Amino acid sequence: MSQRITRTTVALLAALACGPAAAAEPRLQGDPQAVEAIERMIERLGGRAVWSRARTLYVEYDGWRTRPNEPVVERAWRDLTEPRQRAEYEGRSFLTVYGLSPTQNWVSRDGKVERFDEERHAGAVERYPFGFYSSLRTFAVADPRVRLTWQEPDRVIVRTADGRERGWWQIDSTGAPVLWGAGSGDDAIEYVYGPVREFGTVNFPAWGASTDGWWRWDYVRIDVSTEAEPFSVDPPAS
């Protein structure tokens, strides 16, 4: 009797250990080649364990724009779990600040604040989980809103569950992002990224540039936090 109970208990514990663990590892949905490419990228940029726990991302870089033609420093804070963002672009001749929260978004150009209407705000909120930076957590947690399709020879198309395209990625054999783009027509954007290097606990491209050359930058600092770090999403007093 004792021996039978022991064997049964061991079998039960093994089942409990294997079953829930397997169930707790959700996979991205879509074409196998596309899923494999995105998972390879997440591992290359620091790993699923890091990005799935990430809450706040701070990015700082030194750049150069051609409109106007001058150097620019950008500092940007993003909550990776909800649409909260603040970005500051400081050049020699201008200061532009952008803010987004679940209830509003706005842009301040040299102290003059423009508040976006409900339609533009709703669009920004809807796109937020699929942006270049927010996508890293979206992919790491295998967000069920995402569907990935493969486009030969090497492109991953990111869609919502209802089939709307939200962007695309080109990823090399090491998992490094090479190109990323989103939108269409006059709203289309496309960026190329440099070789990956270490930034503390994560890896990230050393630089990026729009493919038409108007905006180029070097990443200076990438900080990932598991905490909801405080940053203001309120517009300055105009």
C-alpha positions in Angstrom: 0.0 0.0 0.0 2.7 2.4 1.0 4.6 1.8 -2.2 1.6 2.4 -4.4 0.8 5.7 -2.6 4.4 6.8 -3.1 4.3 6.1 -6.8 1.0 7.7 -7.2 2.2 10.8 -5.4 5.3 11.1 -7.5 3.3 10.7 -10.7 0.8 13.4 -9.5 3.6 15.8 -8.6 5.3 15.3 -11.9 2.0 16.0 -13.8 1.4 19.1 -11.7 5.0 20.3 -12.4 4.9 19.7 -16.1 1.3 20.6 -17.0 1.0 24.1 -15.6 4.5 25.0 -16.6 3.8 24.2 -20.2 0.5 26.1 -20.0 2.3 29.1 -18.5 4.5 29.5 -21.6 2.2 31.2 -24.1 3.4 31.4 -27.7 2.9 34.1 -30.2 0.3 33.2 -32.8 1.0 33.2 -36.5 3.1 31.7 -39.2 5.9 29.5 -37.7 8.7 31.3 -39.6 7.4 34.7 -38.3 7.0 33.5 -34.7 10.5 32.0 -34.8 12.0 35.3 -36.1 10.3 37.4 -33.4 11.3 35.1 -30.6 14.9 35.1 -31.9 14.9 38.9 -31.8 13.5 39.0 -28.2 16.3 36.6 -27.1 18.9 38.7 -28.9 17.8 41.9 -27.2 18.0 40.5 -23.7 15.6 37.6 -23.4 11.9 37.0 -22.7 12.4 37.0 -19.0 13.7 40.6 -19.0 11.2 42.0 -21.5 8.1 40.2 -20.2 8.7 41.8 -16.7 9.6 45.3 -18.1 7.3 48.1 -17.1 9.1 51.3 -17.8 11.6 52.0 -20.6 13.8 55.1 -20.8 15.7 55.8 -24.0 18.1 58.6 -24.7 20.0 59.4 -27.9 22.0 61.9 -29.8 20.7 62.5 -33.3 20.8 64.8 -36.3 17.9 66.0 -38.3 17.7 67.7 -41.7 14.5 69.6 -41.0 15.8 71.8 -39.4 19.4 70.8 -40.1 20.9 70.5 -36.6 21.7 68.1 -33.8 19.0 66.9 -31.6 18.9 65.2 -28.2 15.9 63.0 -27.4 14.8 61.7 -24.0 11.8 59.4 -23.9 9.9 57.6 -21.2 7.4 54.8 -21.9 5.2 52.7 -19.8 5.2 49.3 -21.6 2.0 48.1 -20.1 -0.3 51.0 -20.9 -0.4 54.0 -23.2 1.8 56.4 -21.2 4.6 58.2 -22.9 6.7 61.4 -22.7 9.2 62.3 -25.3 11.4 65.5 -25.4 13.3 66.6 -28.5 15.8 69.4 -27.9 17.6 71.1 -30.7 19.6 74.3 -31.0 16.6 76.2 -32.3 13.6 74.3 -30.8 12.2 72.2 -28.0 9.4 69.8 -28.8 7.7 67.7 -26.1 5.1 65.0 -26.7 2.8 63.4 -24.2 0.3 60.5 -24.2 -1.9 59.1 -21.5 -5.0 56.9 -21.6 -7.1 60.1 -21.5 -5.2 62.6 -23.7 -2.2 63.3 -26.0 -0.6 66.6 -26.9 2.5 68.2 -28.3 4.2 71.3 -27.1 6.4 73.2 -29.6 8.5 75.9 -28.0 5.9 76.2 -25.3 2.8 76.3 -27.5 0.6 73.3 -26.7 -1.6 71.5 -29.2 -4.1 69.0 -27.8 -5.1 66.2 -30.1 -8.8 65.5 -30.8 -10.6 62.4 -29.7 -10.0 60.6 -33.0 -6.3 61.2 -33.1 -6.0 60.3 -29.4 -7.9 57.0 -29.9 -5.6 56.1 -32.9 -2.5 56.8 -30.8 -3.8 54.6 -28.0 -4.7 51.8 -30.4 -1.3 51.8 -32.0 0.7 52.0 -28.8 1.2 48.3 -28.1 2.6 47.9 -31.6 5.3 50.6 -31.7 8.9 49.7 -32.0 9.7 50.0 -28.3 6.3 48.8 -26.9 6.4 45.8 -29.1 9.3 44.3 -27.2 7.1 43.6 -24.2 4.0 42.9 -26.4 6.0 40.1 -28.0 7.7 38.9 -24.8 4.3 38.3 -23.1 2.8 36.7 -26.3 0.0 39.2 -26.3 -3.1 37.5 -27.7 -4.0 40.6 -29.8 -1.0 39.9 -32.1 -1.0 37.8 -35.2 2.3 37.3 -37.1 2.5 36.6 -40.8 5.6 35.7 -42.9 6.4 37.6 -46.1 9.2 36.2 -48.3 12.0 36.6 -48.2 12.5 37.9 -44.7 9.7 40.1 -43.4 7.4 39.6 -40.4 4.1 41.4 -40.7 2.4 42.3 -37.4 -1.4 42.3 -37.4 -4.2 42.6 -34.9 -6.5 39.7 -34.2 -8.9 41.1 -36.8 -6.3 41.2 -39.5 -5.3 44.9 -39.5 -1.6 45.5 -40.2 0.3 47.4 -37.5 3.8 47.2 -38.7 6.6 45.0 -40.0 10.1 43.8 -39.0 13.1 42.6 -40.8 15.3 40.5 -38.5 18.7 39.0 -39.3 19.9 35.4 -38.6 21.3 36.5 -35.2 18.0 38.0 -34.0 19.1 41.7 -34.5 16.4 44.0 -36.0 17.6 45.4 -39.3 14.5 47.3 -40.5 11.2 48.3 -39.0 8.3 50.1 -40.5 4.6 51.0 -39.9 1.8 52.9 -41.6 1.1 53.4 -45.3 0.9 56.1 -47.9 1.8 59.6 -46.5 1.8 58.2 -43.0 4.4 55.4 -43.7 7.6 55.4 -41.6 10.6 53.1 -42.1 13.9 52.9 -40.1 17.1 51.0 -40.4 19.0 49.9 -37.3 22.7 49.3 -36.6 24.5 46.3 -35.1 23.3 45.3 -31.6 25.4 46.1 -28.5 25.1 45.8 -24.8 23.2 48.4 -22.7 23.2 47.2 -19.1 20.8 44.3 -18.7 19.6 44.4 -22.3 21.0 44.6 -25.8 19.9 47.2 -28.4 21.0 48.5 -31.8 23.8 51.0 -31.5 22.1 53.4 -33.9 19.1 54.0 -36.1 18.1 56.2 -39.0 15.1 56.9 -41.2 15.6 55.3 -44.6 15.3 58.7 -46.3 18.1 60.1 -44.1 16.3 63.0 -42.5 16.7 61.6 -38.9 19.7 59.7 -37.7 20.7 58.9 -34.1 23.1 57.0 -31.8 21.6 55.4 -28.7 23.3 56.7 -25.6 21.2 55.1 -22.8 18.7 52.3 -22.6 17.2 51.7 -19.1 14.6 49.0 -18.5 12.7 48.9 -15.1 10.2 46.4 -13.7 8.7 49.3 -11.7 6.2 51.9 -12.8 8.7 54.8 -12.8 7.2 58.3 -12.4 7.2 60.7 -15.3 4.9 63.5 -16.3 2.4 63.0 -19.1 0.7 66.4 -18.4 1.2 69.2 -20.9 3.1 72.3 -19.7 1.1 75.4 -18.8 0.7 77.4 -22.0 
